[in-house]
Amino acid sequence: MGVIWAGVLIGIGGTVAMDLWALLLNRLAGQGMPNWGNVGRWVAWLFRGRVFHDDIGAAAPVRGEVALGWAFHYFVGVVYGVVFALIVGRAWFGDPVFWQVWLWGIVTIAGGWFLLQPGMGLGWALSQTTQPWVGRIKGLIAHTVFALGMWGVALLG
């Protein structure tokens, strides 16, 4: 299998793992599910030339924003998987090392902290929320789960 396709598969696997983690937290701890509609709204507004909002919830709704948010979520997961695969190369897939993909999973949180969250009005790394460190820790855990999903799929390959 080519390194690009391997990257696509681990990216999907990591994203699915992250979604299953969110579902588990929702069912067992009552944590709310991610609002992919707001993400889709933000993406739609990107195409209209606006990156930063004071409050994405106050921006005009966009038709199909939930589907767009989900699609963007998986698109980003695939991009992260492919970029990682290109960085580590084909050899990594023969003997996947967890710490390498875990480090990548932690690095990928930068996209949320420094583009998506400020773009949606939540501040840099959730700084405009009531409990930024709680959200940051949850994000680091979720990105660790993303890395575990990527690694698990690589082990299956």
Salt bridges, closest charged atoms under 4 A:
ASP19 OD1 - HIS73 NE2 2.73
GLU65 OE2 - ARG41 NH2 2.77
